[in-house]
Amino acid sequence: MDHTEPHILVVDDDERIRTLLARFLTGQSFRITTAEDAADAAAKMTAVAFDLLVVDVMMPGQDGFEFVAALRQRQNHVPVILLTARGEAEDRIRGFETGADDYLPKPFEPRELVLRINAILKRAALPAPAPVAQTIRFGDFVFDLVRGELKRDGTPIALTTGEAQLLRILGRSPGITVPRAALSEPGVAVESRAVDVQITRLRRKIEADPRNPRYLQTVWGEGYVLWLE
């Protein structure tokens, strides 16, 4: 049997959702293992090195946020996509702050989940960038990756939640092209122009010439890259 397919662990206390996701993702050439809760997932992770986790937030016992936070505290950096019926901005930000790679609110289109999985796996396969500190610097700007705060020469610059999240994702991989799908706002179709609109607004705040960007550049057909200079 060919075991070269990415191996994904689906963690959800709803048996129906586990079964549906396992069936659909298997049909998309993924190897799938399922777990009914965080404890079950942790036990299975002791025996298998998964390529990516799809984790429900609202689970009995240890919830998805706590599960991901515990993984990161143990220096386990397996990519994680959180699934939840809670789509509020605070929950999305909490998910990213605990160390999740993406966040998809229920109900969702299964094909979008596949696009997000593929985008994250593609990014994970790239050479690892040099570790970044809590803050990054580019030109006169300093951005706090944890707080999502941008300053220019010490003066705060107001960012929307979406703009701050874009800088977080791009700032964690400076010099590496990040696919548009990985930057798409949860619940927004990857094909939409929402990411491009956010990029345009962000460039107006950090670029001397937004039409000829120095820091936040487009890689045509692939995504965007943030250069630190």
N, C-alpha and C positions, 0 to 999 in steps of 0.2 A: 504493500500500500504506500502511495506517495504521501509523505508527511511534510512536504515543503510549503503547504498552504499556511498562512498566518493562523495561529491558534488563539482563539478568543474565548474568554470566560465571561458568560452572561450571569449577572447576580441580580435576582429579583425574587421577592417572596410570592409573587403571583404566578402560579404554575402555568396558567393559560398564556401569559406574556412570555414566560421562559420558553414554552414549547413553540409558540409562533415565531419568536426571534430565532431560535435554534434552527427551525425548519427553513426560514427565509435566508438566513446567513449561510447555512450549509449550501443552499442553492446558488450562492454567490461565491463559491469556492473558498470558504473559510472552514477551518476545523473548529468545532464548537464544543465547549464543556459548559454545563450550567451548575449554578449553586443557588440554594434557596434563601441564604442569608449570609451575613458577613462571616460568621463562624465557619460555615460550610465552605465559603470561598477561601478563607485563610488556610483551612485544612488542605484543600486541593492545591493551593499555591505552594505548599511545602514539597509537593511531588512533581509539579509541572511548572516550567518557566513559560508563562503565557506572553503573547506578543501585545495584547491589549485587553483591557477590561471594560465591559459595559455594565455599569452599576446603578441600580435604582437608589434614589435618595431615601424614600420613605419606607424603611424596613423595620420590623420589630427588633429589639435588642440594639445593637450598634447600627446607626443609620449610615447612609452613604457618605455623608460629610465626614463623620468620625472614622469610618473605614479608610477613606483616602488619606486623611490626616495621619492615621496610625501607620499606613504604608510609607508615607514620606518621612515620618520620624525615624523609621527603620532604614532610611536611605534606599527604599525600593522605588524606582522611578519608572515602573511599567506605565505606559500611557493609559489614561482612564477617561471614558466618556460617561458623564452622569446623566441619568434619566429621571425625570420627576414631573409630577403634575403641577408643581409650583414653579411658575415662570417669572416671578417678580425679580426686578433688578438686584435687590439685596441678596436673594438666594443665588443668583448667577454669580455675583461677585464673591459670595462666600465659597461657592464651589471652586472658583479659580484660585482663591486665596488658600484653600486647603491643599491645592496642588493638582486639581483636575485639569485635563487638557482641553476638554470641551464639555458642553452642557446642552442637552436637548430636552425641551419640555414635551410632555405627553398631552394629547395624542400627536404622533409624528408620522411622517411618511417614511416607511422602511427604506426606500431608495435614498433618502437624504442621510439616514444613518450610515448606509454603505459609503456614500460620498465622503462623509466626515471620517469614517474609519480609514478609508484609503488615503485621505489627505494626511491624517496623523501618522499612519504607517510610513508614508513616503517621507515625511519630515523626520521621523525617527531613524530612517535609513541613511540620512545625510550624515557627513562627518560631524561629530559633536563640536560645537563652538567652545571657545575658552569660557570658563565659568564667569558669570557676571555677578557683581556685588548687588547690594540692595538698591543702589542708585547707578544710573548710567549717565554719561555726559556726551553731548554732541554740540560743538560750537559753544555758544554762551548758555546753553540749556542744561539743566540737571533734572532728571526724572526719577522719582521714587517708585520702584517697581511694586512695592508692597502697598503703599498708600495711594498710588495713582496720582501723585501730585507733581506738577510741572512748574519749574521756576526758570526765569531768565535773569541772570545776574542778581539772584536773590529775590526777584519780584515774582509772586505767584501768577500763573496764567491759568484762567478758568478752562477746564475741560469737561465735556459731557461724559457720561458714563461710557458711552460707546467709544469715544476718542481715547479715553484713559485705557480701556481694555485693548484697543488696537496697539497702543504704545507698549503695554505690558507684554503682549504676545510677541511683537516685533523686537522689543528690547531684550527679551530673554534669549533671542537668537540673532544678535547683531551680525550683519554681513551674510546672513543666510536667507535665501528666498523662502518666504512663507506662502503657501498656496492660498488663493482666495477663499477656498472652502474652509480652511482652518481659521480664517478671520471673520467668517460670516456670523452674524448675530444669531444666537439660538432661536429657532422658530421662523427664520427668514430663509427662503429658498436660496440655494447657492447661486442660481442663475440670475438673481436680482442684482440691481446696481447699488444696493444699500451700502456695501463695503466701499465702492468707489466714491460715493457721496461723502462718507465719513473721512476717507483719505483726503479728499479735496478740502474739506473743512479743516482737517488737522494741518495740512500743508500751509494753509493761510496763517496759521498760528506759529509755525516753526521755520518757515522758509522765507528768505528774503525775496525770492522770485518763485512763487508757487508753480508757475508754468515750466520752470527749469529747476526742479528740486535738487538740492545738494544732499540732503539726509534721507528723505523718504522717497525712494525711487521705485518706479514700476519695472517689473521684469515681464515683458509682453508675453502673453500666453501662459504665464505661470503664476504670478502673484506679486508680492511686494517685498522690499528689503529695506532695513534701516541701517544706514552707515554711521558709525561713530567716528567723528573726526575731532 
